[in-house]
Amino acid sequence: MRESCAKNWAGGHRGSWVCDARLATLVLLREVRGAVHLPLVATGGLMTRQDVQAALSAGASLAALGTAFLLADEAGTHPTYRQALEGGGETGLTRAFTGRWARGLVNRAFHEIRHPLPTPAQHALTRPLRQAAAAAGRSDLMSLWAGTGFPHVQQASAAVILGTLT
């Protein structure tokens, strides 16, 4: 029997085309580690030292984190995106921006773009909107990909953030 939702869910695009394909990273690692004789990289929903240690204990050789580095000094995160992350809120899944399920900060576009086209048409269709929103400093119409652990992001150098994870 598989566990249901993990406490953290990855930001950005899903590894599946199906919205409800929710297999937690740690559960997947435990299921695969005995059947696969390759190094496993854990990714998705990892934000803290405890998350990384749990992934390694579950059979991962490495852990890859995304959301945890969005506010790193070296990250190319748009200033408006940074402000949205620092402002809090909630995350959700949407197809509004690209036509493919992705997790990000809930904003106006989540609610108003109700019938997206399939990818890549939706991505091309919304590109001018996203670019104009970024230029105008309007996070309400930008794709703000982030995992549920985004409240834990730190504004620091990548080296400092990495130091908190090991």
Contacts in CASP RR format, 6 or more apart in sequence:
PFRMAT RR
TARGET T0000
AUTHOR 0000-0000-0000
METHOD contacts of the structure
MODEL  1
MRESCAKNWAGGHRGSWVCDARLATLVLLREVRGAVHLPLVATGGLMTRQ
DVQAALSAGASLAALGTAFLLADEAGTHPTYRQALEGGGETGLTRAFTGR
WARGLVNRAFHEIRHPLPTPAQHALTRPLRQAAAAAGRSDLMSLWAGTGF
PHVQQASAAVILGTLT
2 23 0 8 1.000
2 27 0 8 1.000
2 31 0 8 1.000
3 24 0 8 1.000
3 27 0 8 1.000
4 22 0 8 1.000
4 24 0 8 1.000
5 22 0 8 1.000
5 24 0 8 1.000
6 24 0 8 1.000
6 25 0 8 1.000
6 26 0 8 1.000
6 27 0 8 1.000
6 45 0 8 1.000
7 148 0 8 1.000
8 44 0 8 1.000
8 45 0 8 1.000
8 46 0 8 1.000
8 47 0 8 1.000
8 51 0 8 1.000
8 147 0 8 1.000
8 148 0 8 1.000
8 149 0 8 1.000
9 22 0 8 1.000
9 44 0 8 1.000
9 45 0 8 1.000
9 91 0 8 1.000
9 103 0 8 1.000
9 147 0 8 1.000
9 148 0 8 1.000
10 25 0 8 1.000
10 43 0 8 1.000
10 44 0 8 1.000
10 45 0 8 1.000
10 67 0 8 1.000
10 103 0 8 1.000
10 147 0 8 1.000
11 44 0 8 1.000
11 45 0 8 1.000
11 66 0 8 1.000
11 67 0 8 1.000
11 91 0 8 1.000
11 102 0 8 1.000
11 103 0 8 1.000
11 104 0 8 1.000
11 145 0 8 1.000
11 146 0 8 1.000
11 147 0 8 1.000
11 148 0 8 1.000
12 102 0 8 1.000
12 103 0 8 1.000
12 104 0 8 1.000
12 145 0 8 1.000
12 146 0 8 1.000
12 147 0 8 1.000
13 98 0 8 1.000
13 100 0 8 1.000
13 101 0 8 1.000
13 102 0 8 1.000
13 145 0 8 1.000
14 21 0 8 1.000
14 93 0 8 1.000
14 100 0 8 1.000
14 101 0 8 1.000
14 102 0 8 1.000
14 103 0 8 1.000
15 21 0 8 1.000
16 101 0 8 1.000
17 100 0 8 1.000
17 101 0 8 1.000
18 101 0 8 1.000
19 93 0 8 1.000
19 101 0 8 1.000
25 42 0 8 1.000
25 43 0 8 1.000
25 44 0 8 1.000
25 45 0 8 1.000
25 46 0 8 1.000
25 55 0 8 1.000
26 42 0 8 1.000
26 54 0 8 1.000
26 55 0 8 1.000
26 58 0 8 1.000
29 40 0 8 1.000
29 42 0 8 1.000
29 55 0 8 1.000
29 58 0 8 1.000
29 59 0 8 1.000
29 60 0 8 1.000
30 58 0 8 1.000
30 59 0 8 1.000
32 40 0 8 1.000
33 40 0 8 1.000
33 58 0 8 1.000
33 59 0 8 1.000
39 61 0 8 1.000
39 62 0 8 1.000
40 59 0 8 1.000
40 60 0 8 1.000
40 61 0 8 1.000
40 62 0 8 1.000
41 60 0 8 1.000
41 61 0 8 1.000
41 62 0 8 1.000
41 63 0 8 1.000
41 64 0 8 1.000
42 52 0 8 1.000
42 55 0 8 1.000
42 56 0 8 1.000
42 58 0 8 1.000
42 59 0 8 1.000
42 60 0 8 1.000
42 62 0 8 1.000
42 63 0 8 1.000
42 64 0 8 1.000
43 63 0 8 1.000
43 64 0 8 1.000
43 65 0 8 1.000
43 66 0 8 1.000
44 64 0 8 1.000
44 65 0 8 1.000
44 147 0 8 1.000
45 51 0 8 1.000
45 67 0 8 1.000
45 147 0 8 1.000
45 148 0 8 1.000
45 149 0 8 1.000
46 52 0 8 1.000
46 55 0 8 1.000
46 63 0 8 1.000
46 64 0 8 1.000
46 65 0 8 1.000
46 68 0 8 1.000
47 65 0 8 1.000
47 67 0 8 1.000
47 68 0 8 1.000
47 149 0 8 1.000
47 152 0 8 1.000
47 153 0 8 1.000
48 152 0 8 1.000
48 164 0 8 1.000
48 165 0 8 1.000
49 164 0 8 1.000
49 165 0 8 1.000
49 166 0 8 1.000
51 63 0 8 1.000
52 63 0 8 1.000
52 65 0 8 1.000
52 165 0 8 1.000
52 166 0 8 1.000
55 63 0 8 1.000
56 63 0 8 1.000
63 165 0 8 1.000
65 165 0 8 1.000
67 145 0 8 1.000
67 146 0 8 1.000
67 147 0 8 1.000
67 149 0 8 1.000
67 150 0 8 1.000
67 153 0 8 1.000
68 152 0 8 1.000
68 153 0 8 1.000
68 154 0 8 1.000
68 161 0 8 1.000
68 165 0 8 1.000
69 75 0 8 1.000
69 153 0 8 1.000
69 158 0 8 1.000
69 161 0 8 1.000
70 77 0 8 1.000
70 81 0 8 1.000
70 82 0 8 1.000
70 85 0 8 1.000
70 146 0 8 1.000
70 150 0 8 1.000
70 153 0 8 1.000
71 77 0 8 1.000
71 82 0 8 1.000
71 85 0 8 1.000
71 86 0 8 1.000
71 153 0 8 1.000
71 154 0 8 1.000
71 155 0 8 1.000
71 156 0 8 1.000
72 155 0 8 1.000
72 156 0 8 1.000
72 157 0 8 1.000
72 158 0 8 1.000
72 161 0 8 1.000
73 155 0 8 1.000
73 156 0 8 1.000
73 157 0 8 1.000
73 158 0 8 1.000
74 157 0 8 1.000
74 158 0 8 1.000
75 158 0 8 1.000
77 85 0 8 1.000
78 134 0 8 1.000
78 142 0 8 1.000
79 137 0 8 1.000
80 133 0 8 1.000
80 134 0 8 1.000
80 137 0 8 1.000
80 138 0 8 1.000
80 139 0 8 1.000
80 142 0 8 1.000
81 134 0 8 1.000
81 139 0 8 1.000
81 142 0 8 1.000
81 144 0 8 1.000
82 155 0 8 1.000
83 139 0 8 1.000
84 105 0 8 1.000
84 107 0 8 1.000
84 139 0 8 1.000
84 142 0 8 1.000
84 144 0 8 1.000
85 105 0 8 1.000
85 144 0 8 1.000
85 146 0 8 1.000
85 150 0 8 1.000
85 153 0 8 1.000
86 155 0 8 1.000
88 105 0 8 1.000
88 150 0 8 1.000
88 151 0 8 1.000
89 105 0 8 1.000
89 106 0 8 1.000
90 105 0 8 1.000
90 106 0 8 1.000
91 103 0 8 1.000
91 104 0 8 1.000
91 105 0 8 1.000
91 106 0 8 1.000
91 146 0 8 1.000
91 147 0 8 1.000
91 148 0 8 1.000
91 149 0 8 1.000
91 150 0 8 1.000
92 103 0 8 1.000
92 104 0 8 1.000
92 105 0 8 1.000
92 106 0 8 1.000
92 110 0 8 1.000
93 101 0 8 1.000
93 102 0 8 1.000
93 103 0 8 1.000
93 104 0 8 1.000
94 101 0 8 1.000
94 102 0 8 1.000
94 104 0 8 1.000
94 106 0 8 1.000
94 109 0 8 1.000
94 110 0 8 1.000
94 113 0 8 1.000
95 101 0 8 1.000
95 102 0 8 1.000
95 116 0 8 1.000
95 122 0 8 1.000
96 109 0 8 1.000
96 110 0 8 1.000
96 113 0 8 1.000
96 116 0 8 1.000
96 122 0 8 1.000
96 126 0 8 1.000
97 109 0 8 1.000
97 113 0 8 1.000
97 116 0 8 1.000
97 122 0 8 1.000
97 123 0 8 1.000
97 126 0 8 1.000
97 130 0 8 1.000
97 143 0 8 1.000
98 116 0 8 1.000
98 119 0 8 1.000
98 120 0 8 1.000
98 122 0 8 1.000
98 123 0 8 1.000
98 126 0 8 1.000
98 143 0 8 1.000
99 116 0 8 1.000
99 117 0 8 1.000
99 118 0 8 1.000
99 119 0 8 1.000
99 121 0 8 1.000
99 122 0 8 1.000
99 123 0 8 1.000
100 119 0 8 1.000
100 122 0 8 1.000
102 143 0 8 1.000
102 145 0 8 1.000
103 145 0 8 1.000
103 146 0 8 1.000
103 147 0 8 1.000
103 148 0 8 1.000
104 143 0 8 1.000
104 144 0 8 1.000
104 145 0 8 1.000
104 146 0 8 1.000
104 147 0 8 1.000
105 139 0 8 1.000
105 144 0 8 1.000
105 146 0 8 1.000
105 150 0 8 1.000
107 139 0 8 1.000
107 140 0 8 1.000
107 141 0 8 1.000
107 142 0 8 1.000
107 144 0 8 1.000
108 140 0 8 1.000
108 141 0 8 1.000
109 129 0 8 1.000
109 140 0 8 1.000
109 141 0 8 1.000
109 142 0 8 1.000
109 143 0 8 1.000
113 126 0 8 1.000
116 122 0 8 1.000
117 125 0 8 1.000
126 143 0 8 1.000
129 141 0 8 1.000
130 141 0 8 1.000
130 142 0 8 1.000
130 143 0 8 1.000
132 141 0 8 1.000
133 139 0 8 1.000
133 140 0 8 1.000
133 141 0 8 1.000
133 142 0 8 1.000
134 142 0 8 1.000
154 160 0 8 1.000
154 161 0 8 1.000
154 164 0 8 1.000
END
